[in-house]
């Protein structure tokens, strides 16, 4: 059994196209999408046209929810720019996304964590802004009731694998379209991939064991960085150009 997992496209259609082409080149047809599809100062409409045309299992991210729950005047900048590019068909697609899903009867999918769509499952943020791996006890506590051998989440944009003490595997495939960002909650912090490449994961089951392979894909990230700068989002421009926030 072999499939691809993508997450956190964030309205970057060039990164998405490159990742989809790479997935196809690996001979993979099945894909799951862990949410945060369109939000960002980039090309939400083009991204929406691509994703809504694919027959793939998709779960709802926190920014997907913001796009359909908040009025445009109350949205954060990334959401409001994306919202202006989306059609009613695109918004209807977002409204119908489930919070979580079970794929192929043995793989649990959610955007962030089972209880909240804006909670890091695998990472903690210290008061000084340092982002680090959560203690295993805290990670396992969030898996209560999730009795599946493979668990997939996104949200932190950090490609990571954690094996639980009972053998279950949690995988975050990283971000397709946003390699660096900053946030104020729970404390001001930065997440930086350190590279501008689009990232996703291939999951393969062999001898009853799931193994992830992370793929990093080149695309015209400079074009997306220039677009972010033209839209007045210099932090996005820096992240897209370098994978760092300068």
C-alpha positions in Angstrom: 0.0 0.0 0.0 1.5 3.4 -1.0 0.1 6.9 -1.2 1.1 10.5 -0.8 0.2 13.0 1.9 0.1 16.8 1.3 -0.7 19.6 3.7 -0.6 23.4 4.1 -0.6 24.4 0.4 -1.7 27.9 1.5 -2.7 29.1 -1.9 0.6 28.4 -3.7 -0.5 26.9 -7.0 3.1 26.7 -8.4 4.2 24.6 -5.5 1.1 22.4 -5.7 1.6 21.8 -9.4 5.2 20.8 -8.8 4.3 18.4 -6.0 1.5 16.8 -8.0 3.9 16.3 -10.9 6.4 14.7 -8.6 3.8 12.4 -7.0 2.8 11.3 -10.5 6.5 10.7 -11.4 6.7 8.4 -8.4 3.9 6.3 -9.9 1.5 7.3 -7.1 -2.2 7.9 -7.8 -3.7 8.1 -4.3 -3.3 11.4 -2.3 -4.7 12.7 1.0 -4.7 16.4 1.8 -4.5 17.6 5.4 -5.9 21.1 5.0 -5.1 24.8 5.0 -5.6 24.8 1.3 -6.0 28.4 0.1 -5.2 31.0 2.7 -2.2 33.2 1.8 -1.3 36.3 -0.2 -0.7 34.3 -3.4 -2.9 32.5 -5.9 -5.8 31.1 -3.9 -8.2 31.0 -6.9 -5.8 29.0 -9.1 -5.0 26.7 -6.2 -8.7 26.2 -5.5 -9.4 25.3 -9.2 -6.7 22.6 -9.0 -7.6 21.1 -5.6 -11.4 21.1 -6.1 -10.9 19.3 -9.4 -9.0 16.4 -7.7 -10.8 13.4 -6.3 -8.7 13.2 -3.1 -9.6 12.8 0.6 -9.2 16.3 2.2 -9.7 17.4 5.8 -10.4 20.9 7.0 -7.6 23.1 8.3 -8.1 26.1 10.7 -7.5 28.6 7.9 -10.1 26.7 5.7 -12.5 27.2 8.6 -11.7 30.9 8.9 -12.5 31.4 5.3 -16.1 30.2 5.7 -16.8 31.2 9.3 -15.6 34.9 9.4 -16.8 37.9 7.6 -14.1 39.3 5.2 -13.7 42.4 7.3 -12.8 40.3 10.3 -10.3 38.0 8.6 -6.6 38.1 9.0 -4.7 39.5 6.0 -3.8 36.1 4.5 -7.4 34.9 4.7 -8.9 38.1 3.3 -6.6 38.1 0.3 -7.5 34.5 -0.4 -11.2 35.0 0.1 -11.3 37.7 -2.5 -10.1 35.2 -5.1 -12.5 32.4 -4.2 -15.8 31.6 -5.9 -18.9 30.4 -4.2 -18.1 26.9 -5.5 -14.7 27.0 -3.9 -16.2 28.2 -0.6 -18.9 25.5 -0.8 -16.1 22.9 -1.2 -14.5 24.2 2.0 -17.7 24.1 3.9 -18.2 20.5 3.2 -14.7 19.4 4.4 -14.7 17.1 7.4 -12.7 18.0 10.6 -11.1 14.5 10.4 -11.3 11.3 8.3 -10.2 7.7 8.4 -8.5 6.6 5.2 -8.4 3.0 4.0 -9.8 1.9 7.4 -6.4 2.3 9.2 -5.1 5.8 8.7 -6.4 8.8 10.8 -6.3 12.2 9.2 -6.6 15.6 10.7 -5.1 19.0 10.2 -3.6 19.7 13.6 -4.8 17.6 16.5 -8.0 15.6 17.2 -9.4 18.1 19.6 -8.5 21.4 17.9 -7.7 22.5 14.3 -5.2 25.1 15.5 -3.2 23.0 18.1 0.3 21.7 17.3 0.2 17.9 17.9 3.9 17.2 17.8 5.5 20.6 18.8 5.3 22.9 21.8 6.2 26.6 21.9 8.1 27.9 24.9 7.5 31.4 26.3 10.8 32.5 24.6 9.4 31.4 21.2 11.5 28.3 20.9 9.6 25.6 19.0 10.5 22.1 20.1 9.2 18.5 20.0 6.6 17.8 22.7 7.4 15.2 25.3 6.2 11.8 24.2 3.6 11.7 27.1 1.9 14.9 25.8 1.9 13.6 22.2 0.4 10.3 23.3 -2.2 11.9 25.5 -3.7 13.6 22.4 -4.1 10.2 20.7 -6.7 9.0 23.1 -9.4 7.2 21.1 -7.3 7.3 17.9 -6.6 3.6 17.6 -5.0 3.5 14.1 -1.5 2.4 13.2 -0.8 5.5 11.1 -1.8 9.0 12.1 -1.3 12.0 9.8 -1.4 15.7 10.7 -0.2 19.0 9.4 -0.5 22.6 10.7 3.1 23.2 12.0 4.6 23.0 8.5 7.4 20.9 10.0 8.1 17.6 8.3 8.4 15.2 11.2 7.9 11.5 12.2 7.1 10.4 15.8 6.8 6.7 16.7 4.7 6.2 19.8 5.7 3.7 22.4 2.9 1.3 21.3 4.3 1.3 17.8 1.8 3.7 16.2 3.3 6.3 13.8 2.4 10.0 13.6 3.7 11.8 10.5 3.5 15.4 9.5 4.3 15.7 5.8 5.5 19.3 6.0 4.2 22.2 3.9 3.7 22.3 0.2 3.4 26.0 -0.2 4.6 27.9 3.0 8.1 27.0 4.3 8.2 29.7 7.0 5.8 31.8 9.0 5.4 33.5 12.3 2.5 33.4 14.8 1.5 35.0 18.1 -0.1 32.0 19.8 0.5 30.5 22.3 3.6 32.8 22.4 5.2 34.8 19.5 7.3 32.3 17.5 8.7 31.5 14.1 8.6 28.3 12.2 11.3 28.1 9.5 12.0 25.1 7.2 15.4 26.6 6.3 14.8 26.0 2.6 12.3 27.2 0.0 11.3 23.8 -1.4 7.8 22.3 -1.5 7.5 19.4 0.9 5.3 16.3 1.0 5.5 12.7 2.2 5.0 9.3 0.7 3.7 6.6 3.0 4.3 3.0 2.2 3.2 -0.1 4.1 5.7 -3.0 4.0 5.6 -6.1 6.1 2.7 -4.6 8.2 4.8 -1.5 9.0 4.3 2.0 7.8 7.4 3.9 6.6 7.4 7.6 5.5 9.6 9.1 2.8 9.8 12.9 2.7 10.1 14.6 -0.7 11.4 18.1 -1.3 10.5 19.5 -4.7 11.9 22.5 -6.5 9.6 25.0 -8.2 9.6 28.7 -9.2 9.5 29.9 -5.6 11.1 33.2 -6.6 7.9 34.0 -8.6 5.7 33.4 -5.5 8.1 35.4 -3.3 7.8 38.3 -5.7 4.0 38.1 -5.7 3.9 38.1 -1.9 6.1 41.2 -1.9 3.8 42.9 -4.4 0.9 42.1 -2.1 2.7 43.8 0.8 3.6 40.7 2.7 7.4 40.9 3.1 7.5 38.1 5.7 5.9 35.7 3.3 8.3 36.9 0.6 11.2 36.1 2.8 9.9 32.7 3.7 9.1 31.8 0.1 12.4 33.0 -1.2 14.7 31.4 1.5 12.7 29.3 4.0 13.7 31.8 6.7 12.1 35.0 8.0 14.5 37.9 7.8 
